[in-house]
Amino acid sequence: MKSLVQNRNPITVVDSIMGSGKTSWAIQYINESPAYMKFIFITPYLTEIDRVIENTTKKFIQPEQKGKKSKLESLKQAIANGENIASTHALLKRSDAELIQLLEAENYILILDEVIDVIDEVSMTPDDIRILNNSVDEEGIPIISIGNRGEVTWNARDYDCGNYQSIRNIANAGNLVLFDEAKMYWLFPTDLFKVFNEVYILTYMFEGQIQCYYYRLFNMKFNYKSVGYLEGSGYSLNEYKGRTGENRKHFKSLINIYYSSPSDNRDINKIGEKFNAFSKSYLTVNLKSDKYKNMIKNNSYNFYRHKMQCSTKKVIWTTFKDFQKSLTPSGLKKSFVPLNARATNEYSLATSCIYLANRYMNPMIKRFFHSHEIKVDEDMFALSELLQWLFRSAIRNDEPINVYIPSERMRTLLEKYLNNEV
């Protein structure tokens, strides 16, 4: 998918461990910048927007829906006015050609707090895809055409509204691809990353995340930096030396992974011994058994109530969204934290963490990347997701946490990480 928009500068991935001060560096960078420099700060959560607005010396505005004016229209107006903007991932994902054109005419700096979802499956059955792919208009012109890399072009100019209106809109924005003639995917517009003067992505273990593979798919150049801090001079971006200099020994002293002891009546980790145990496909099959479902819930309750003797106010737990209702442990209805939670301090009082999942990349998305010769490291992906979730807890405050991870695969990945083996 060749773009007419040219990169202004390589993307900088600020790849530093959680709690190293990435957001603090960004706020300092904004505050120390000349008056003419304009910023767009994008973060997953509204609470982090408040943090940026409250701690920066530049005036930031937050796009809002007012009457018939949507948030996207508010964002476009703010860009046209040259204002500094703080908003969410959700709004940025709605970017269209007009927004990109506005940004290209300006000189903004983008700070993206954590990676963004850059590929999503479009809800469309294979039968509907086949019908659309074989349809022509009144003049015999195909409704859609497919490029060499699966990119979908919408040809029917007279199509106004109907069942395929949303598909038309995504295709016209240049964000739709067809894979294996059976799946359609929305892709984040690569041009958006090319119209900023500078782009900074604040994250950790970028090489295990889908956005990294997406950049490689489109041959987008990026370089790595890490965050450093010196008393008196504050935060700085330093040469990236990989993860060799990380203080994992300290994290190892704070993360207490639960293992059963010989005195226990039952090993609550045994339920996760199979390599694919607690994966989404595994749970889909096995949760049909009430016995299996109740065993998971009882083990989780046993862990935080009896093993850790922990108040429900200091527990967080997670699983795949589809199974949240059926796997909620007793007393933890309000303690669920989504699997993809990141960049928030909202749960930093939690000292007991229950992780009822075994993470794998969506197999179709994995195949999509592999079809373009982009190698995917699923263990790095799984570990990155696990660490992001765990660091929502009290470890952010340099406090010890107790962790129950029944999946042997996920538990082993965490052990290897803490022992500097990955």
MARDOBA-72667 format. One record per residue (C-alpha): y negated, z negated, x; residue number from 0. Coordinates in Angstrom, 2 decimals. Layout:
N
REC        yy        zz        xx   num
REC         Y         Z         X   NUM
...
***
This chain:
422
REC        yy        zz        xx   num
REC      0.00      0.00      0.00     0
REC     -2.89      1.29      2.06     1
REC     -6.26     -0.29      1.41     2
REC     -9.73      1.19      1.74     3
REC    -11.12     -2.26      2.54     4
REC    -11.20     -3.03      6.25     5
REC    -10.53     -6.45      7.75     6
REC    -13.70     -8.03      9.11     7
REC    -11.94    -10.66     11.23     8
REC     -8.37    -11.90     11.70     9
REC     -7.30    -14.70      9.39    10
REC     -7.15    -18.15     10.99    11
REC     -4.24    -20.33      9.94    12
REC     -5.11    -23.96     10.67    13
REC     -1.54    -25.18     11.01    14
REC     -1.56    -28.94     11.52    15
REC      0.63    -31.73     10.27    16
REC     -0.34    -33.50      7.05    17
REC     -2.94    -36.17      7.63    18
REC     -4.25    -34.60     10.85    19
REC     -7.68    -33.97      9.32    20
REC     -7.66    -30.33      8.20    21
REC     -9.88    -30.93      5.16    22
REC    -12.09    -33.30      7.15    23
REC    -12.57    -30.54      9.75    24
REC    -13.46    -28.07      7.00    25
REC    -16.06    -30.41      5.53    26
REC    -17.52    -31.02      9.00    27
REC    -17.58    -27.25      9.67    28
REC    -19.46    -26.64      6.43    29
REC    -21.93    -29.44      7.13    30
REC    -22.65    -28.24     10.68    31
REC    -23.04    -24.56      9.69    32
REC    -26.44    -22.82      9.56    33
REC    -28.17    -22.60      6.19    34
REC    -27.46    -18.86      5.84    35
REC    -23.65    -19.28      5.95    36
REC    -22.03    -19.23      2.51    37
REC    -18.66    -20.73      1.63    38
REC    -15.97    -20.46     -1.02    39
REC    -13.64    -23.46     -0.87    40
REC    -10.38    -23.04     -2.81    41
REC     -8.01    -25.95     -3.40    42
REC     -5.06    -26.61     -5.75    43
REC     -6.60    -29.55     -7.61    44
REC     -9.84    -30.41     -9.39    45
REC     -9.91    -33.82     -7.67    46
REC    -10.14    -32.12     -4.27    47
REC    -13.06    -30.03     -5.54    48
REC    -14.90    -33.29     -6.26    49
REC    -14.17    -34.45     -2.71    50
REC    -15.72    -31.29     -1.24    51
REC    -18.77    -31.41     -3.51    52
REC    -19.38    -35.10     -2.77    53
REC    -19.00    -34.85      1.02    54
REC    -20.78    -31.62      1.92    55
REC    -24.48    -31.33      2.63    56
REC    -24.62    -27.82      1.20    57
REC    -24.88    -27.50     -2.57    58
REC    -21.60    -26.30     -4.13    59
REC    -21.14    -25.15     -7.70    60
REC    -17.90    -25.13     -9.68    61
REC    -17.30    -22.11    -11.96    62
REC    -16.95    -23.23    -15.57    63
REC    -16.14    -21.64    -18.90    64
REC    -19.20    -21.71    -21.14    65
REC    -18.93    -20.29    -24.63    66
REC    -17.66    -16.71    -24.36    67
REC    -18.26    -16.66    -20.61    68
REC    -14.96    -17.15    -18.75    69
REC    -14.48    -19.00    -15.47    70
REC    -13.89    -15.68    -13.73    71
REC    -17.21    -14.35    -15.04    72
REC    -18.86    -17.58    -13.91    73
REC    -17.35    -17.12    -10.44    74
REC    -18.64    -13.54    -10.24    75
REC    -22.13    -14.65    -11.26    76
REC    -22.13    -17.40     -8.62    77
REC    -21.14    -14.85     -5.95    78
REC    -23.87    -12.47     -7.09    79
REC    -26.33    -15.39     -6.81    80
REC    -25.12    -16.19     -3.28    81
REC    -24.10    -19.77     -4.14    82
REC    -21.54    -21.94     -2.35    83
REC    -18.49    -22.25     -4.56    84
REC    -15.63    -24.74     -4.91    85
REC    -12.77    -23.80     -7.21    86
REC     -9.01    -23.78     -7.73    87
REC     -6.07    -21.61     -6.70    88
REC     -5.55    -20.76    -10.37    89
REC     -8.96    -19.10    -10.65    90
REC     -8.63    -17.19     -7.37    91
REC     -5.32    -15.73     -8.58    92
REC     -7.25    -14.00    -11.37    93
REC     -9.21    -11.94     -8.84    94
REC     -9.82     -8.33     -9.85    95
REC    -11.41     -5.21     -8.34    96
REC    -14.90     -6.19     -9.51    97
REC    -14.69     -9.59     -7.81    98
REC    -13.52     -7.98     -4.57    99
REC    -16.38     -5.48     -4.75   100
REC    -18.90     -8.31     -5.19   101
REC    -17.48    -10.21     -2.22   102
REC    -17.52     -7.11     -0.03   103
REC    -21.28     -6.89     -0.53   104
REC    -21.76    -10.51      0.56   105
REC    -20.97    -12.51      3.72   106
REC    -18.81    -15.35      2.50   107
REC    -16.41    -17.58      4.43   108
REC    -13.20    -18.50      2.60   109
REC    -11.52    -21.86      3.18   110
REC     -8.17    -21.91      1.41   111
REC     -6.75    -25.42      1.18   112
REC     -2.98    -24.87      1.27   113
REC     -1.20    -21.58      0.69   114
REC     -1.56    -19.82     -2.64   115
REC      1.13    -18.22     -4.81   116
REC      0.97    -14.60     -3.65   117
REC      3.95    -13.20     -5.58   118
REC      5.10    -13.92     -9.13   119
REC      7.76    -12.32    -11.26   120
REC      6.33    -10.47    -14.26   121
REC      8.03    -11.38    -17.53   122
REC      9.65     -8.07    -18.43   123
REC     13.28     -7.23    -19.18   124
REC     15.14     -4.50    -17.24   125
REC     15.45     -2.54    -20.52   126
REC     11.68     -2.58    -21.05   127
REC     11.13     -1.57    -17.42   128
REC     13.54      1.36    -17.85   129
REC     11.82      2.50    -21.06   130
REC      8.37      2.31    -19.44   131
REC      9.58      4.08    -16.30   132
REC     10.96      6.98    -18.36   133
REC      8.06      7.30    -20.80   134
REC      5.48     10.12    -20.86   135
REC      2.23     10.64    -22.73   136
REC      1.44     13.46    -25.20   137
REC      0.81     15.86    -22.30   138
REC      4.13     15.04    -20.64   139
REC      2.56     12.96    -17.85   140
REC      4.61      9.87    -16.87   141
REC      3.04      6.64    -18.11   142
REC      3.62      5.08    -14.69   143
REC      4.52      6.39    -11.24   144
REC      6.16      4.48     -8.42   145
REC      5.06      4.67     -4.77   146
REC      7.22      4.56     -1.65   147
REC      6.98      0.77     -1.44   148
REC      7.42      0.14     -5.16   149
REC      3.73      0.05     -6.04   150
REC      3.15      0.87     -9.71   151
REC      0.34      3.24    -10.73   152
REC     -0.69      3.41    -14.37   153
REC     -1.40      7.03    -15.37   154
REC     -2.00      6.79    -19.13   155
REC     -5.81      6.73    -19.35   156
REC     -5.83      6.83    -23.15   157
REC     -3.59      3.76    -23.53   158
REC     -5.86      1.14    -25.12   159
REC     -3.71     -1.69    -26.41   160
REC     -0.08     -2.45    -27.14   161
REC      3.02     -4.14    -25.75   162
REC      2.25     -2.98    -22.21   163
REC     -1.41     -3.96    -22.08   164
REC     -0.91     -6.79    -19.57   165
REC      1.28     -4.52    -17.41   166
REC     -1.43     -1.86    -17.46   167
REC     -4.06     -4.39    -16.38   168
REC     -2.00     -5.65    -13.45   169
REC     -1.16     -2.10    -12.36   170
REC     -4.80     -0.98    -12.60   171
REC     -5.78     -3.90    -10.39   172
REC     -3.33     -2.59     -7.77   173
REC     -1.21     -5.73     -7.94   174
REC      2.07     -4.51     -9.48   175
REC      5.29     -3.53     -7.70   176
REC      8.72     -2.52     -8.99   177
REC     11.82     -3.70     -7.15   178
REC     15.38     -2.46     -7.61   179
REC     14.25     -0.74    -10.83   180
REC     14.95     -4.06    -12.53   181
REC     12.14     -6.48    -11.64   182
REC      8.38     -6.22    -11.59   183
REC      6.23     -8.50     -9.45   184
REC      2.55     -9.36     -9.42   185
REC      1.22     -9.44     -5.86   186
REC     -1.98    -11.18     -4.85   187
REC     -4.56     -8.46     -3.95   188
REC     -4.57     -8.18     -0.15   189
REC     -8.08     -6.74     -0.24   190
REC     -9.45    -10.12     -1.23   191
REC     -8.53    -11.55      2.17   192
REC    -10.27     -8.63      3.89   193
REC    -13.75     -8.93      2.37   194
REC    -14.67    -12.32      3.83   195
REC    -16.49    -12.76      7.12   196
REC    -13.95    -15.43      8.02   197
REC    -10.82    -16.79      6.35   198
REC     -9.33    -20.21      7.13   199
REC     -6.03    -21.37      5.63   200
REC     -5.37    -25.11      5.89   201
REC     -1.63    -25.73      5.83   202
REC      1.46    -26.83      7.75   203
REC      4.58    -24.89      8.76   204
REC      3.01    -21.62      7.68   205
REC      5.90    -19.63      9.16   206
REC      8.20    -21.03      6.47   207
REC      5.96    -20.14      3.54   208
REC      5.92    -17.09      1.30   209
REC      2.29    -16.30      2.13   210
REC      3.28    -15.77      5.77   211
REC      5.94    -13.19      4.77   212
REC      3.41    -11.54      2.45   213
REC      0.97    -11.14      5.36   214
REC      3.71     -9.60      7.47   215
REC      4.66     -7.26      4.64   216
REC      1.12     -5.86      4.62   217
REC      0.64     -6.04      8.41   218
REC     -2.23     -8.49      8.00   219
REC     -3.30    -10.06     11.29   220
REC     -3.61    -13.82     11.59   221
REC     -3.81    -16.35     14.39   222
REC     -2.98    -20.02     14.61   223
REC     -5.19    -23.01     15.39   224
REC     -4.60    -26.75     15.18   225
REC     -6.97    -29.61     14.40   226
REC     -8.03    -32.14     17.01   227
REC    -10.23    -35.23     16.83   228
REC    -12.31    -36.97     19.49   229
REC    -14.25    -40.17     18.93   230
REC    -17.93    -39.34     19.11   231
REC    -17.63    -35.57     18.68   232
REC    -15.48    -35.42     15.54   233
REC    -13.01    -32.70     14.54   234
REC    -12.41    -29.39     16.29   235
REC    -10.13    -26.36     16.14   236
REC     -7.91    -26.23     19.21   237
REC     -5.40    -23.89     20.75   238
REC     -2.19    -23.92     18.76   239
REC      0.74    -25.13     20.82   240
REC      3.39    -25.13     18.14   241
REC      4.80    -28.38     16.84   242
REC      5.77    -29.80     20.24   243
REC      2.87    -32.21     20.39   244
REC      3.34    -33.72     16.95   245
REC      3.74    -37.45     16.58   246
REC      7.04    -37.33     14.72   247
REC      8.28    -40.52     16.32   248
REC      5.61    -42.34     14.36   249
REC      6.60    -40.59     11.13   250
REC     10.25    -41.42     11.80   251
REC      9.31    -45.10     11.95   252
REC      7.61    -44.80      8.54   253
REC     10.21    -42.73      6.65   254
REC     13.26    -44.75      5.65   255
REC     15.92    -42.33      4.40   256
REC     18.36    -44.10      2.10   257
REC     22.01    -44.25      3.16   258
REC     24.70    -46.24      1.44   259
REC     26.12    -49.23      3.32   260
REC     29.78    -50.39      3.46   261
REC     28.91    -53.24      1.08   262
REC     27.82    -50.86     -1.69   263
REC     30.10    -50.45     -4.68   264
REC     29.23    -46.76     -4.87   265
REC     27.77    -44.16     -2.49   266
REC     24.85    -42.70     -4.45   267
REC     24.52    -39.87     -1.89   268
REC     28.05    -38.59     -2.53   269
REC     26.92    -36.57     -5.55   270
REC     24.99    -34.23     -3.23   271
REC     27.64    -33.47     -0.58   272
REC     28.21    -29.83     -1.54   273
REC     25.90    -27.50      0.38   274
REC     24.31    -26.07     -2.77   275
REC     24.28    -29.36     -4.72   276
REC     20.96    -29.97     -6.51   277
REC     19.90    -26.33     -6.17   278
REC     18.47    -24.82     -9.35   279
REC     21.58    -22.72    -10.03   280
REC     23.88    -25.68     -9.34   281
REC     21.99    -27.98    -11.70   282
REC     21.88    -25.28    -14.39   283
REC     25.69    -25.31    -14.50   284
REC     26.44    -28.97    -13.84   285
REC     23.84    -30.56    -16.11   286
REC     25.85    -29.27    -19.06   287
REC     27.98    -32.35    -18.34   288
REC     26.45    -35.54    -19.74   289
REC     28.51    -37.54    -17.25   290
REC     26.98    -35.70    -14.29   291
REC     23.48    -35.93    -15.73   292
REC     23.77    -39.67    -16.39   293
REC     25.16    -40.25    -12.91   294
REC     22.04    -38.71    -11.34   295
REC     19.75    -40.75    -13.57   296
REC     21.67    -43.98    -12.94   297
REC     21.70    -43.40     -9.17   298
REC     17.94    -42.85     -9.18   299
REC     17.33    -45.99    -11.24   300
REC     19.68    -47.97     -9.01   301
REC     17.78    -46.79     -5.92   302
REC     14.27    -47.82     -6.91   303
REC     15.05    -50.83     -9.12   304
REC     17.93    -52.53     -7.29   305
REC     18.04    -51.12     -3.75   306
REC     14.27    -51.06     -3.20   307
REC     13.24    -53.53     -5.91   308
REC     10.20    -51.36     -6.42   309
REC      7.73    -51.39     -9.31   310
REC      7.59    -48.18    -11.34   311
REC      3.89    -47.94    -10.39   312
REC      4.92    -47.27     -6.80   313
REC      7.60    -44.65     -7.43   314
REC      7.31    -40.87     -7.52   315
REC     10.17    -38.52     -8.28   316
REC     10.74    -34.80     -8.68   317
REC     13.13    -32.05     -9.65   318
REC     12.80    -28.49    -10.92   319
REC     10.46    -28.30    -13.92   320
REC     13.27    -26.99    -16.15   321
REC     15.21    -30.23    -15.66   322
REC     12.38    -32.76    -15.72   323
REC     13.10    -33.95    -19.27   324
REC     16.87    -34.23    -18.86   325
REC     16.78    -35.97    -15.45   326
REC     13.93    -38.45    -15.93   327
REC     15.22    -41.80    -14.58   328
REC     14.72    -44.86    -16.75   329
REC     11.15    -46.14    -16.49   330
REC      9.80    -43.11    -14.59   331
REC      8.52    -40.87    -17.39   332
REC      4.97    -41.09    -15.98   333
REC      6.01    -40.90    -12.32   334
REC      6.98    -37.24    -12.11   335
REC      5.23    -35.24     -9.37   336
REC      5.86    -31.46     -9.40   337
REC      7.99    -29.97     -6.61   338
REC      5.11    -27.81     -5.41   339
REC      2.55    -30.63     -5.27   340
REC      0.29    -30.46     -2.23   341
REC     -3.26    -31.22     -1.08   342
REC     -3.75    -34.28     -3.29   343
REC     -4.12    -38.02     -2.65   344
REC     -3.42    -38.94     -6.27   345
REC     -0.02    -40.52     -5.51   346
REC     -0.82    -42.21     -2.20   347
REC      0.22    -45.67     -3.48   348
REC      3.85    -44.61     -3.93   349
REC      6.28    -46.28     -1.50   350
REC      9.55    -45.06     -3.08   351
REC     10.29    -41.33     -3.39   352
REC     13.17    -39.69     -5.27   353
REC     13.80    -36.01     -4.49   354
REC     16.33    -34.45     -6.87   355
REC     16.25    -30.88     -5.62   356
REC     17.70    -28.50     -3.05   357
REC     15.13    -25.80     -2.33   358
REC     15.90    -22.11     -1.88   359
REC     13.55    -19.18     -2.16   360
REC     13.81    -17.16     -5.36   361
REC     16.74    -14.83     -4.47   362
REC     15.03    -11.73     -5.87   363
REC     11.85    -12.46     -3.90   364
REC     13.98    -13.01     -0.80   365
REC     15.69     -9.66     -1.37   366
REC     12.30     -8.04     -1.92   367
REC     11.13     -9.16      1.52   368
REC     14.45     -8.28      3.14   369
REC     14.24     -4.77      1.64   370
REC     11.04     -4.36      3.68   371
REC     12.71     -5.78      6.80   372
REC     10.82     -9.09      6.57   373
REC     13.18    -11.86      7.67   374
REC     13.04    -15.06      5.64   375
REC     13.90    -18.51      7.05   376
REC     15.13    -20.44      4.01   377
REC     15.64    -23.71      5.90   378
REC     12.05    -23.63      7.14   379
REC     10.89    -22.84      3.61   380
REC     12.89    -25.77      2.18   381
REC     11.73    -28.21      4.86   382
REC      8.10    -27.19      4.46   383
REC      8.26    -27.77      0.70   384
REC      9.98    -31.15      1.14   385
REC      7.45    -32.40      3.69   386
REC      4.51    -31.31      1.55   387
REC      5.92    -33.29     -1.35   388
REC      6.75    -36.42      0.66   389
REC      3.26    -36.51      2.12   390
REC      1.79    -37.05     -1.33   391
REC      3.07    -40.65     -1.03   392
REC      1.88    -43.76      0.81   393
REC      2.73    -42.20      4.17   394
REC     -0.69    -40.54      3.83   395
REC     -2.12    -44.03      4.30   396
REC      0.11    -44.64      7.33   397
REC      2.37    -46.89      5.24   398
REC      6.21    -46.89      5.25   399
REC      8.10    -45.16      2.45   400
REC     11.70    -45.26      1.20   401
REC     13.25    -41.91      0.34   402
REC     16.28    -41.06     -1.79   403
REC     17.44    -37.46     -1.22   404
REC     20.98    -37.00     -2.59   405
REC     21.14    -33.35     -1.46   406
REC     22.90    -33.46      1.90   407
REC     21.30    -30.18      2.97   408
REC     17.75    -31.39      2.29   409
REC     18.43    -34.80      3.79   410
REC     19.84    -33.22      6.96   411
REC     16.79    -30.95      7.30   412
REC     14.52    -34.00      7.14   413
REC     16.67    -35.84      9.70   414
REC     16.51    -32.90     12.11   415
REC     12.75    -32.67     11.66   416
REC     12.21    -36.35     12.42   417
REC     14.44    -36.02     15.49   418
REC     12.44    -33.00     16.75   419
REC     15.47    -30.74     16.37   420
REC     13.60    -28.12     14.27   421
***
